[in-house]
Amino acid sequence: RAGGVQAVTAPRREEPTRDDAAVETAEEAKEPAEADITELCRDMFSKMATYLTGELTATSEDYKLLENMNKLTSLKYLEMKDIAINISRNLKDLNQKYAGLQPYLDQINVIEEQVAALEQAAYKLDAYSKKLEAKYKKLEKR
């Protein structure tokens, strides 16, 4: 320390003390024993078989459901076919009955036309008789 200049010293860092007992050392990864691998493979294959069985069962159930739905639909269509056949048969019967009634309906139409013509003749006759009556009364007054 000469000349009034003081030397500045950096504070000293203390390195942490390492306790060898507390530090874990990395060990090489050891391959599991052959018996462990075999057991793990058996477990994996067992679980995979269970999974695949579940998937196949679900698919099978889906197909059974579709089959049942198809059967029900087929039965409904058979019922509808029977109904359509009955309607067709009844319509044919009605058309035959109408064809059987057609001559009578034609006669009714002819009679209706004749009645209308007769009614017109009656109106004309009434009008003519009123004119005659008027002429007779006129002649009577003379």
DSSP file with accessible surface (Angstrom, degrees, kcal/mol):
  #  RESIDUE AA STRUCTURE BP1 BP2  ACC     N-H-->O    O-->H-N    N-H-->O    O-->H-N    TCO  KAPPA ALPHA  PHI   PSI    X-CA   Y-CA   Z-CA
    1    1 A R              0   0  248      0, 0.0     2,-0.4     0, 0.0     3,-0.4   0.000 360.0 360.0 360.0  84.0    0.0    0.0    0.0
    2    2 A A    >   +     0   0   81      1,-0.2     3,-1.3     3,-0.2     0, 0.0  -0.790 360.0  12.8-112.7 149.4    2.2    2.6   -1.1
    3    3 A G  T 3  S-     0   0   79     -2,-0.4    -1,-0.2     1,-0.3     3,-0.1   0.761 120.5 -70.3  62.4  26.7    1.4    6.1   -2.0
    4    4 A G  T 3  S+     0   0   75     -3,-0.4     2,-0.6     1,-0.2    -1,-0.3   0.582  98.2 130.0  75.6   5.2   -2.1    6.1   -0.6
    5    5 A V    <   -     0   0  106     -3,-1.3     2,-0.5     2,-0.0    -1,-0.2  -0.843  45.8-152.2 -92.5 127.0   -3.5    3.8   -3.2
    6    6 A Q        -     0   0  153     -2,-0.6     2,-0.4    -3,-0.1    -3,-0.0  -0.783  12.2-127.3 -97.9 140.6   -5.3    1.0   -1.8
    7    7 A A        -     0   0   79     -2,-0.5     2,-0.6     1,-0.0    -2,-0.0  -0.721  18.7-142.3 -86.8 130.4   -5.5   -2.2   -3.6
    8    8 A V        -     0   0  142     -2,-0.4     2,-0.5     0, 0.0    -1,-0.0  -0.827  14.5-160.5 -96.0 126.4   -9.0   -3.5   -4.1
    9    9 A T        -     0   0  118     -2,-0.6     3,-0.1     3,-0.0    -2,-0.0  -0.885  18.9-120.2-108.7 135.2   -9.3   -7.1   -3.8
   10   10 A A        -     0   0   85     -2,-0.5     2,-0.1     1,-0.1     3,-0.0  -0.468  38.0 -99.8 -69.7 143.2  -12.3   -9.0   -5.2
   11   11 A P        -     0   0  125      0, 0.0     2,-0.4     0, 0.0    -1,-0.1  -0.386  42.0-115.2 -65.0 143.5  -14.3  -10.9   -2.6
   12   12 A R        -     0   0  227     -2,-0.1     2,-0.5    -3,-0.1    -3,-0.0  -0.605  22.5-138.7 -84.5 127.8  -13.4  -14.5   -2.8
   13   13 A R        -     0   0  228     -2,-0.4     2,-0.6    -3,-0.0    -1,-0.0  -0.769  10.8-141.9 -87.1 135.7  -16.0  -16.9   -3.8
   14   14 A E        -     0   0  176     -2,-0.5     3,-0.1     3,-0.0    -1,-0.0  -0.781  15.5-131.1 -96.7 129.4  -16.2  -20.0   -2.0
   15   15 A E        -     0   0  172     -2,-0.6     2,-0.0     1,-0.1     3,-0.0  -0.574  33.8-100.7 -75.4 140.9  -17.0  -23.0   -4.1
   16   16 A P        -     0   0  106      0, 0.0     2,-0.4     0, 0.0    -1,-0.1  -0.364  37.0-117.6 -63.6 143.7  -19.8  -25.1   -2.8
   17   17 A T        -     0   0  136     -3,-0.1     2,-0.6    -2,-0.0    -3,-0.0  -0.609  25.4-140.5 -83.2 134.6  -18.5  -28.1   -1.0
   18   18 A R        -     0   0  206     -2,-0.4     2,-0.8    -3,-0.0     3,-0.1  -0.876   3.2-151.7-102.8 127.5  -19.6  -31.4   -2.6
   19   19 A D    >>  -     0   0  111     -2,-0.6     3,-1.2     1,-0.2     4,-1.1  -0.848   6.7-153.2 -95.4 112.5  -20.5  -34.2   -0.5
   20   20 A D  T 34 S+     0   0  141     -2,-0.8    -1,-0.2     1,-0.3     3,-0.1   0.804  93.2  59.1 -59.9 -25.1  -19.8  -37.3   -2.5
   21   21 A A  T 34 S+     0   0   95      1,-0.2    -1,-0.3    -3,-0.1    -2,-0.0   0.841 105.9  47.9 -73.3 -30.9  -22.4  -39.2   -0.6
   22   22 A A  T <4 S+     0   0   78     -3,-1.2     2,-0.4     2,-0.1    -1,-0.2   0.705  94.0  87.4 -84.5 -20.4  -25.2  -36.8   -1.7
   23   23 A V  S  < S-     0   0   80     -4,-1.1     2,-0.4    -3,-0.1    -5,-0.0  -0.697  70.3-144.9 -86.2 128.3  -24.2  -36.8   -5.4
   24   24 A E        -     0   0  183     -2,-0.4     2,-0.4     1,-0.0    -2,-0.1  -0.719  12.2-141.8 -89.9 143.4  -25.8  -39.5   -7.5
   25   25 A T        -     0   0  109     -2,-0.4     2,-0.3     1,-0.0    -1,-0.0  -0.781  19.5-110.9-105.4 145.4  -23.7  -40.9  -10.2
   26   26 A A        -     0   0  107     -2,-0.4     2,-0.3     3,-0.0     3,-0.0  -0.588  33.6-160.3 -73.9 132.5  -25.0  -41.8  -13.6
   27   27 A E        -     0   0  151     -2,-0.3     3,-0.1     1,-0.0     2,-0.1  -0.820  28.3 -95.4-110.3 154.3  -25.0  -45.5  -14.2
   28   28 A E        -     0   0  178     -2,-0.3     2,-0.3     1,-0.1    -1,-0.0  -0.410  46.8-102.7 -66.3 140.9  -25.1  -47.2  -17.5
   29   29 A A        -     0   0  104     -2,-0.1     2,-0.4     1,-0.0    -1,-0.1  -0.494  38.4-146.2 -66.3 128.9  -28.6  -48.3  -18.5
   30   30 A K        -     0   0  174     -2,-0.3     3,-0.1    -3,-0.1    -1,-0.0  -0.784  12.5-120.7 -98.4 138.1  -28.9  -51.9  -18.0
   31   31 A E        -     0   0  172     -2,-0.4     3,-0.1     1,-0.1    -1,-0.0  -0.571  38.4-104.4 -72.0 140.3  -31.0  -54.0  -20.2
   32   32 A P        -     0   0   70      0, 0.0    -1,-0.1     0, 0.0     5,-0.1  -0.277  46.2 -89.5 -63.4 157.5  -33.7  -55.9  -18.4
   33   33 A A     >  -     0   0   59      1,-0.1     4,-1.9    -3,-0.1     3,-0.4  -0.202  36.6-108.4 -64.0 156.5  -33.1  -59.4  -17.8
   34   34 A E  H  > S+     0   0  146      1,-0.2     4,-2.2     2,-0.2     5,-0.2   0.880 119.8  55.0 -56.9 -36.8  -34.4  -61.9  -20.4
   35   35 A A  H  > S+     0   0   72      1,-0.2     4,-2.3     2,-0.2    -1,-0.2   0.893 105.8  52.1 -67.1 -37.4  -37.2  -63.1  -18.1
   36   36 A D  H  > S+     0   0   92     -3,-0.4     4,-2.6     2,-0.2    -1,-0.2   0.914 109.1  49.5 -65.1 -43.4  -38.4  -59.5  -17.7
   37   37 A I  H  X S+     0   0   62     -4,-1.9     4,-2.7     2,-0.2     5,-0.2   0.930 110.9  50.0 -62.2 -43.8  -38.6  -59.0  -21.5
   38   38 A T  H  X S+     0   0   52     -4,-2.2     4,-2.5     1,-0.2    -2,-0.2   0.933 111.8  47.5 -61.5 -43.9  -40.5  -62.2  -21.9
   39   39 A E  H  X S+     0   0  114     -4,-2.3     4,-2.5     1,-0.2    -1,-0.2   0.913 112.2  49.6 -65.6 -41.1  -43.0  -61.3  -19.2
   40   40 A L  H  X S+     0   0  112     -4,-2.6     4,-2.8     2,-0.2    -1,-0.2   0.906 110.9  50.1 -64.3 -40.2  -43.5  -57.8  -20.7
   41   41 A C  H  X S+     0   0   54     -4,-2.7     4,-3.0     2,-0.2     5,-0.3   0.920 110.7  49.3 -64.3 -42.9  -44.0  -59.2  -24.1
   42   42 A R  H  X S+     0   0  158     -4,-2.5     4,-2.4    -5,-0.2    -2,-0.2   0.930 112.5  48.2 -61.1 -43.7  -46.6  -61.7  -22.8
   43   43 A D  H  X S+     0   0   67     -4,-2.5     4,-2.5     2,-0.2     5,-0.2   0.927 112.7  48.5 -63.0 -43.7  -48.4  -58.8  -21.0
   44   44 A M  H  X S+     0   0  100     -4,-2.8     4,-2.7     1,-0.2    -2,-0.2   0.940 113.1  46.6 -62.7 -46.9  -48.3  -56.7  -24.1
   45   45 A F  H  X S+     0   0  135     -4,-3.0     4,-2.5     1,-0.2    -1,-0.2   0.890 111.8  52.0 -65.4 -35.4  -49.7  -59.5  -26.3
   46   46 A S  H  X S+     0   0   68     -4,-2.4     4,-2.3    -5,-0.3    -1,-0.2   0.945 112.8  44.2 -64.9 -45.3  -52.4  -60.3  -23.7
   47   47 A K  H  X S+     0   0  130     -4,-2.5     4,-2.5     2,-0.2    -2,-0.2   0.894 113.0  51.5 -68.3 -36.6  -53.5  -56.7  -23.6
   48   48 A M  H  X S+     0   0   93     -4,-2.7     4,-2.9    -5,-0.2     5,-0.2   0.913 109.7  50.3 -66.2 -39.7  -53.4  -56.4  -27.4
   49   49 A A  H  X S+     0   0   51     -4,-2.5     4,-2.6     2,-0.2    -2,-0.2   0.916 110.5  49.5 -64.2 -41.6  -55.5  -59.5  -27.7
   50   50 A T  H  X S+     0   0   97     -4,-2.3     4,-2.3     2,-0.2    -2,-0.2   0.933 112.7  47.8 -62.3 -43.9  -58.0  -58.1  -25.2
   51   51 A Y  H  X S+     0   0  138     -4,-2.5     4,-2.5     2,-0.2    -2,-0.2   0.943 113.7  45.8 -62.3 -48.8  -58.1  -54.8  -27.2
   52   52 A L  H  X S+     0   0   88     -4,-2.9     4,-2.9     1,-0.2     5,-0.2   0.887 110.7  53.8 -64.8 -36.8  -58.6  -56.5  -30.6
   53   53 A T  H  X S+     0   0   86     -4,-2.6     4,-2.6    -5,-0.2    -1,-0.2   0.928 109.8  48.5 -62.0 -43.0  -61.2  -58.9  -29.1
   54   54 A G  H  X S+     0   0   39     -4,-2.3     4,-2.5     2,-0.2    -2,-0.2   0.920 112.1  48.4 -62.3 -43.8  -63.1  -55.8  -27.9
   55   55 A E  H  X S+     0   0   95     -4,-2.5     4,-2.4     2,-0.2    -2,-0.2   0.931 113.8  46.2 -62.6 -44.8  -62.8  -54.1  -31.3
   56   56 A L  H  X S+     0   0  123     -4,-2.9     4,-2.7     2,-0.2    -2,-0.2   0.886 111.6  52.0 -67.5 -36.5  -64.0  -57.2  -33.1
   57   57 A T  H  X S+     0   0   71     -4,-2.6     4,-2.7    -5,-0.2    -2,-0.2   0.930 110.1  48.8 -64.6 -43.1  -66.9  -57.7  -30.7
   58   58 A A  H  X S+     0   0   47     -4,-2.5     4,-2.3     2,-0.2    -2,-0.2   0.930 112.9  47.6 -62.9 -42.7  -68.0  -54.1  -31.2
   59   59 A T  H  X S+     0   0   59     -4,-2.4     4,-2.3     1,-0.2    -1,-0.2   0.922 111.6  50.5 -64.2 -42.2  -67.8  -54.5  -35.0
   60   60 A S  H  X S+     0   0   53     -4,-2.7     4,-2.3     1,-0.2    -2,-0.2   0.917 109.9  50.1 -62.3 -41.6  -69.7  -57.8  -34.8
   61   61 A E  H  X S+     0   0  100     -4,-2.7     4,-2.4     1,-0.2    -1,-0.2   0.890 108.4  53.6 -64.5 -38.3  -72.4  -56.2  -32.6
   62   62 A D  H  X S+     0   0   99     -4,-2.3     4,-2.5     2,-0.2    -1,-0.2   0.924 109.6  47.7 -60.6 -44.6  -72.7  -53.3  -35.2
   63   63 A Y  H  X S+     0   0  156     -4,-2.3     4,-2.5     2,-0.2    -2,-0.2   0.891 110.4  51.6 -66.2 -36.4  -73.2  -55.9  -38.0
   64   64 A K  H  X S+     0   0  104     -4,-2.3     4,-2.5     2,-0.2    -1,-0.2   0.917 109.9  50.0 -64.9 -41.2  -75.9  -57.7  -35.9
   65   65 A L  H  X S+     0   0  101     -4,-2.4     4,-2.6     2,-0.2    -2,-0.2   0.935 111.3  48.3 -62.1 -45.5  -77.7  -54.4  -35.3
   66   66 A L  H  X S+     0   0   90     -4,-2.5     4,-2.6     1,-0.2    -2,-0.2   0.900 110.3  52.3 -61.2 -39.6  -77.6  -53.6  -39.0
   67   67 A E  H  X S+     0   0   99     -4,-2.5     4,-2.3     2,-0.2    -2,-0.2   0.934 110.6  47.0 -62.8 -44.5  -78.9  -57.1  -39.8
   68   68 A N  H  X S+     0   0   88     -4,-2.5     4,-2.5     2,-0.2    -2,-0.2   0.904 111.8  50.6 -63.5 -41.4  -81.8  -56.7  -37.4
   69   69 A M  H  X S+     0   0   98     -4,-2.6     4,-2.6     1,-0.2    -1,-0.2   0.911 110.2  50.3 -63.9 -40.1  -82.6  -53.3  -38.8
   70   70 A N  H  X S+     0   0  110     -4,-2.6     4,-2.6     2,-0.2    -2,-0.2   0.899 109.9  50.5 -64.1 -39.5  -82.6  -54.7  -42.4
   71   71 A K  H  X S+     0   0  118     -4,-2.3     4,-2.4     2,-0.2    -2,-0.2   0.930 112.1  46.7 -63.6 -45.4  -84.9  -57.5  -41.3
   72   72 A L  H  X S+     0   0  115     -4,-2.5     4,-2.5     2,-0.2    -2,-0.2   0.912 112.7  49.6 -63.6 -41.0  -87.3  -55.1  -39.7
   73   73 A T  H  X S+     0   0   66     -4,-2.6     4,-2.5     1,-0.2    -2,-0.2   0.919 109.7  51.6 -63.4 -41.4  -87.2  -52.8  -42.8
   74   74 A S  H  X S+     0   0   65     -4,-2.6     4,-2.2     1,-0.2    -2,-0.2   0.918 109.8  49.2 -61.7 -42.7  -87.8  -55.8  -45.0
   75   75 A L  H  X S+     0   0   97     -4,-2.4     4,-2.4     2,-0.2    -1,-0.2   0.910 110.1  51.3 -63.4 -41.6  -90.9  -56.8  -42.9
   76   76 A K  H  X S+     0   0  124     -4,-2.5     4,-2.6     1,-0.2    -2,-0.2   0.917 109.9  49.6 -61.2 -42.9  -92.2  -53.2  -43.1
   77   77 A Y  H  X S+     0   0  151     -4,-2.5     4,-2.4     2,-0.2    -1,-0.2   0.875 108.9  52.4 -65.8 -34.9  -91.8  -53.2  -46.9
   78   78 A L  H  X S+     0   0   85     -4,-2.2     4,-2.4     2,-0.2    -1,-0.2   0.917 110.2  48.6 -64.7 -41.6  -93.7  -56.5  -47.1
   79   79 A E  H  X S+     0   0  103     -4,-2.4     4,-2.4     1,-0.2    -2,-0.2   0.927 112.1  48.5 -62.1 -44.3  -96.5  -55.1  -45.1
   80   80 A M  H  X S+     0   0  112     -4,-2.6     4,-2.6     1,-0.2    -2,-0.2   0.873 109.5  53.2 -64.5 -35.9  -96.6  -52.0  -47.3
   81   81 A K  H  X S+     0   0  122     -4,-2.4     4,-2.6     2,-0.2    -1,-0.2   0.931 108.9  48.9 -63.8 -44.5  -96.6  -54.3  -50.4
   82   82 A D  H  X S+     0   0   90     -4,-2.4     4,-2.5     2,-0.2    -2,-0.2   0.912 111.7  49.3 -60.9 -42.7  -99.6  -56.2  -49.0
   83   83 A I  H  X S+     0   0   99     -4,-2.4     4,-2.6     1,-0.2    -2,-0.2   0.932 111.1  49.4 -62.6 -43.1 -101.4  -52.9  -48.3
   84   84 A A  H  X S+     0   0   56     -4,-2.6     4,-2.7     1,-0.2    -2,-0.2   0.898 110.2  51.0 -64.3 -39.0 -100.6  -51.7  -51.8
   85   85 A I  H  X S+     0   0   71     -4,-2.6     4,-2.7     2,-0.2    -1,-0.2   0.929 111.1  48.4 -64.1 -43.6 -101.9  -54.9  -53.4
   86   86 A N  H  X S+     0   0   75     -4,-2.5     4,-2.7     2,-0.2    -2,-0.2   0.914 112.0  49.0 -62.8 -42.1 -105.2  -54.6  -51.4
   87   87 A I  H  X S+     0   0  102     -4,-2.6     4,-2.6     2,-0.2    -2,-0.2   0.930 111.8  49.2 -62.8 -44.1 -105.6  -51.0  -52.4
   88   88 A S  H  X S+     0   0   56     -4,-2.7     4,-2.4     2,-0.2    -2,-0.2   0.925 112.0  48.4 -61.7 -43.1 -105.0  -52.0  -56.1
   89   89 A R  H  X S+     0   0  127     -4,-2.7     4,-2.4     1,-0.2    -2,-0.2   0.931 112.6  47.9 -63.0 -44.4 -107.5  -54.8  -55.8
   90   90 A N  H  X S+     0   0   93     -4,-2.7     4,-2.6     1,-0.2    -1,-0.2   0.886 110.3  52.6 -64.6 -37.9 -110.1  -52.6  -54.2
   91   91 A L  H  X S+     0   0   98     -4,-2.6     4,-2.6     2,-0.2    -1,-0.2   0.915 108.8  49.6 -64.9 -40.3 -109.5  -49.9  -56.9
   92   92 A K  H  X S+     0   0  133     -4,-2.4     4,-2.4     2,-0.2    -2,-0.2   0.919 110.9  50.2 -63.1 -42.3 -110.1  -52.5  -59.7
   93   93 A D  H  X S+     0   0   67     -4,-2.4     4,-2.6     1,-0.2    -2,-0.2   0.922 111.2  48.6 -61.1 -44.7 -113.3  -53.6  -58.0
   94   94 A L  H  X S+     0   0  110     -4,-2.6     4,-2.7     1,-0.2    -2,-0.2   0.905 110.4  51.0 -63.0 -40.7 -114.5  -50.0  -57.7
   95   95 A N  H  X S+     0   0   97     -4,-2.6     4,-2.5     2,-0.2    -1,-0.2   0.894 110.8  48.9 -63.8 -38.3 -113.7  -49.4  -61.4
   96   96 A Q  H  X S+     0   0  138     -4,-2.4     4,-2.2     2,-0.2    -2,-0.2   0.920 112.3  48.0 -66.4 -42.1 -115.6  -52.5  -62.4
   97   97 A K  H  X S+     0   0  139     -4,-2.6     4,-1.9     2,-0.2    -2,-0.2   0.911 112.0  49.8 -64.6 -40.5 -118.6  -51.5  -60.3
   98   98 A Y  H  X S+     0   0  131     -4,-2.7     4,-1.4     1,-0.2    -2,-0.2   0.913 109.8  50.8 -63.5 -42.0 -118.4  -48.0  -61.8
   99   99 A A  H  < S+     0   0   64     -4,-2.5    -1,-0.2     1,-0.2    -2,-0.2   0.881 110.1  50.7 -62.1 -37.1 -118.3  -49.5  -65.3
  100  100 A G  H  < S+     0   0   46     -4,-2.2     4,-0.4     1,-0.2    -1,-0.2   0.837 113.5  45.1 -67.4 -33.1 -121.4  -51.6  -64.4
  101  101 A L  H  X S+     0   0   95     -4,-1.9     4,-2.4     1,-0.2     3,-0.4   0.658  89.6  89.3 -83.6 -15.0 -123.2  -48.5  -63.2
  102  102 A Q  H  X S+     0   0   58     -4,-1.4     4,-2.8     1,-0.2     5,-0.2   0.875  83.8  52.3 -56.0 -43.5 -122.1  -46.4  -66.2
  103  103 A P  H  > S+     0   0   70      0, 0.0     4,-2.3     0, 0.0    -1,-0.2   0.919 112.0  47.3 -60.0 -39.7 -125.2  -47.3  -68.4
  104  104 A Y  H  > S+     0   0  143     -3,-0.4     4,-2.4    -4,-0.4    -2,-0.2   0.895 111.3  50.8 -66.9 -38.9 -127.5  -46.3  -65.5
  105  105 A L  H  X S+     0   0   59     -4,-2.4     4,-2.2     2,-0.2    -1,-0.2   0.897 109.5  50.9 -64.9 -38.8 -125.6  -43.1  -65.1
  106  106 A D  H  X S+     0   0   78     -4,-2.8     4,-2.3    -5,-0.2    -2,-0.2   0.909 109.7  50.3 -63.0 -41.7 -125.9  -42.4  -68.8
  107  107 A Q  H  X S+     0   0  115     -4,-2.3     4,-2.9     1,-0.2    -2,-0.2   0.905 108.7  52.3 -61.9 -41.4 -129.7  -43.0  -68.5
  108  108 A I  H  X S+     0   0   97     -4,-2.4     4,-2.7     1,-0.2    -1,-0.2   0.918 109.0  50.0 -61.3 -42.4 -129.9  -40.6  -65.6
  109  109 A N  H  X S+     0   0   79     -4,-2.2     4,-2.3     2,-0.2    -2,-0.2   0.918 111.3  48.4 -62.6 -41.6 -128.1  -38.0  -67.7
  110  110 A V  H  X S+     0   0   69     -4,-2.3     4,-2.6     2,-0.2    -2,-0.2   0.935 112.5  48.2 -63.8 -45.3 -130.5  -38.5  -70.6
  111  111 A I  H  X S+     0   0   94     -4,-2.9     4,-2.9     1,-0.2     5,-0.2   0.914 110.0  52.8 -61.2 -41.7 -133.5  -38.3  -68.3
  112  112 A E  H  X S+     0   0  127     -4,-2.7     4,-2.4     1,-0.2    -1,-0.2   0.919 110.1  47.7 -61.8 -41.6 -132.1  -35.1  -66.7
  113  113 A E  H  X S+     0   0  134     -4,-2.3     4,-2.5     2,-0.2    -1,-0.2   0.913 112.5  49.3 -64.2 -40.8 -131.8  -33.6  -70.2
  114  114 A Q  H  X S+     0   0  123     -4,-2.6     4,-2.8     2,-0.2    -2,-0.2   0.901 110.3  50.5 -65.3 -41.0 -135.3  -34.6  -71.0
  115  115 A V  H  X S+     0   0   83     -4,-2.9     4,-2.8     2,-0.2    -1,-0.2   0.914 110.2  50.1 -62.8 -41.5 -136.6  -33.1  -67.8
  116  116 A A  H  X S+     0   0   47     -4,-2.4     4,-2.2    -5,-0.2    -2,-0.2   0.927 112.5  46.9 -63.1 -42.2 -134.8  -29.9  -68.5
  117  117 A A  H  X S+     0   0   63     -4,-2.5     4,-2.4     2,-0.2    -2,-0.2   0.909 112.9  49.4 -64.6 -42.3 -136.4  -29.8  -72.0
  118  118 A L  H  X S+     0   0  124     -4,-2.8     4,-2.6     2,-0.2    -2,-0.2   0.903 109.2  52.6 -63.2 -40.3 -139.8  -30.6  -70.6
  119  119 A E  H  X S+     0   0   93     -4,-2.8     4,-2.4     2,-0.2    -2,-0.2   0.916 109.3  48.7 -62.8 -42.9 -139.4  -27.9  -68.0
  120  120 A Q  H  X S+     0   0  106     -4,-2.2     4,-2.5     2,-0.2    -2,-0.2   0.913 111.3  50.2 -62.6 -40.8 -138.6  -25.4  -70.8
  121  121 A A  H  X S+     0   0   51     -4,-2.4     4,-2.9     1,-0.2    -2,-0.2   0.902 109.3  51.5 -63.8 -39.8 -141.6  -26.6  -72.8
  122  122 A A  H  X S+     0   0   57     -4,-2.6     4,-2.6     2,-0.2    -2,-0.2   0.910 109.8  49.1 -63.9 -41.4 -143.8  -26.1  -69.7
  123  123 A Y  H  X S+     0   0  133     -4,-2.4     4,-2.6     2,-0.2    -2,-0.2   0.923 113.2  47.1 -63.2 -42.3 -142.5  -22.5  -69.2
  124  124 A K  H  X S+     0   0  152     -4,-2.5     4,-2.8     2,-0.2    -2,-0.2   0.917 112.6  49.5 -64.8 -42.4 -143.2  -21.8  -72.9
  125  125 A L  H  X S+     0   0  119     -4,-2.9     4,-2.9     2,-0.2    -2,-0.2   0.910 111.2  49.6 -63.5 -40.3 -146.7  -23.3  -72.6
  126  126 A D  H  X S+     0   0   75     -4,-2.6     4,-2.1     2,-0.2    -2,-0.2   0.925 112.0  47.6 -63.1 -45.6 -147.3  -21.3  -69.5
  127  127 A A  H  X S+     0   0   50     -4,-2.6     4,-2.1     2,-0.2    -2,-0.2   0.920 113.4  48.2 -63.3 -42.3 -146.2  -18.1  -71.2
  128  128 A Y  H  X S+     0   0  138     -4,-2.8     4,-2.5     1,-0.2    -2,-0.2   0.919 110.4  51.2 -64.8 -41.5 -148.4  -18.9  -74.3
  129  129 A S  H  X S+     0   0   51     -4,-2.9     4,-2.5     1,-0.2    -1,-0.2   0.880 108.7  51.8 -65.4 -34.4 -151.4  -19.7  -72.1
  130  130 A K  H  X S+     0   0  123     -4,-2.1     4,-2.4     2,-0.2    -1,-0.2   0.906 110.2  48.8 -66.9 -38.9 -150.9  -16.3  -70.3
  131  131 A K  H  X S+     0   0  143     -4,-2.1     4,-2.5     2,-0.2    -2,-0.2   0.917 111.9  49.0 -65.4 -43.7 -150.9  -14.5  -73.7
  132  132 A L  H  X S+     0   0   84     -4,-2.5     4,-2.8     2,-0.2    -2,-0.2   0.905 111.0  50.1 -60.7 -43.8 -154.0  -16.4  -74.8
  133  133 A E  H  X S+     0   0  105     -4,-2.5     4,-2.6     1,-0.2     5,-0.2   0.914 110.2  50.2 -61.9 -42.7 -155.7  -15.5  -71.6
  134  134 A A  H  X S+     0   0   61     -4,-2.4     4,-1.9     1,-0.2    -2,-0.2   0.920 112.3  47.3 -62.5 -41.9 -154.8  -11.9  -72.1
  135  135 A K  H  X S+     0   0  138     -4,-2.5     4,-2.7     2,-0.2    -2,-0.2   0.912 111.2  51.7 -65.2 -41.2 -156.1  -11.9  -75.6
  136  136 A Y  H  X S+     0   0  145     -4,-2.8     4,-2.2     1,-0.2    -2,-0.2   0.927 110.3  48.0 -62.6 -44.7 -159.4  -13.6  -74.5
  137  137 A K  H  X S+     0   0  109     -4,-2.6     4,-1.5     1,-0.2    -1,-0.2   0.882 111.8  50.7 -64.6 -34.7 -159.9  -11.0  -71.8
  138  138 A K  H  X S+     0   0  139     -4,-1.9     4,-0.7    -5,-0.2    -2,-0.2   0.911 112.6  45.3 -67.6 -43.1 -159.3   -8.3  -74.4
  139  139 A L  H  < S+     0   0  109     -4,-2.7     3,-0.4     1,-0.2    -2,-0.2   0.814 109.1  57.0 -68.5 -35.7 -161.7   -9.8  -76.8
  140  140 A E  H  < S+     0   0  124     -4,-2.2    -1,-0.2     1,-0.2    -2,-0.2   0.852 100.9  57.2 -65.4 -35.3 -164.3  -10.3  -74.1
  141  141 A K  H  <        0   0  185     -4,-1.5    -1,-0.2    -5,-0.2    -2,-0.2   0.777 360.0 360.0 -72.5 -19.2 -164.3   -6.6  -73.2
  142  142 A R     <        0   0  218     -4,-0.7    -3,-0.1    -3,-0.4    -2,-0.1   0.437 360.0 360.0 -81.0 360.0 -165.2   -5.6  -76.7
